[in-house]
Amino acid sequence: MPRISIGVPVYNVSEYLRQCLDSVLIQTFTDFEVILVDDGSTDDSFRICQEYVSRDKRFKLIHQENKGLAGARNTCLKHMTGDFIAWLDSDDWLEDDYLERLVNTQVKTGADIVCIGIKTFMDNEFYMGSHQDKYGAFPEHIIPKKIAMSDVFWGIYALISVWGNIMNAKLYRGVVFSEGLNYEDQGNKFKLYLNSKKIVGIPELGYVYRIRSGSITQDGAANFEKIFEGKVMQITNLEKFMYYIENAGYEVDYFHSLYSEWLDKQLQSVDSDWEDDQQERYRDLVLKHKALFKKKLSKRE
């Protein structure tokens, strides 16, 4: 049984895939398996995956019809056998001592979740965030569970994505990623934090997140429908989060307050570049969910 299982969902990333998989091959920590799930790629991604499977017995490959990112993650989970689980998106890559730093920290601290800082790569430039420095502000770098879970609202500590960490495989028992939905990280990772006992953050950078050129736009008006759809899903995920919090009886008042504050912030952040009817539509969405939340709270009193 390997120490680490690395899940790599793959879909039409032939341009970036070799850099991703090469960064795994050169890891200084070697006790791992790689579960590659080709999610119905139509480019050369599947063939490239086959190359790496033939080169290294630690690589395993599953091909399936396209089920989306969440469906590919679920297939990964079915085939993982390691003590800890790590994720790597197939257009990203790792520093060569990424796993070694995470594993050494886990052994030293006994944490069931160890996170490391993320740097962003876009248009041939690296961008460094400040979230990893915040890990160092916590005594012994132990991130309180309540703080880690609150990142689902603000993203201050970059703890929403499933990559950028190792997690005890036991935390994934009974966890299924929601298929057919976007933002599957935000809608599911909090379950792992809820079941965790100790979360540690390494105040260093080790995971490289690629933003592909042309994948984002600064034109708020032209991109409104995409933003609006994303916000609907974000609200859906947060309401799902609140459901789990309430059923677990975990810091309910605290997270009620955070959700209310988050909704108010959405009303204050309406993009001035949008058309008047778009701004109104967005406000109506937020006000609708504010009313639903207020109604739910009144029933609890």
Disulfide bonds with the S-S distance in Angstrom:
none
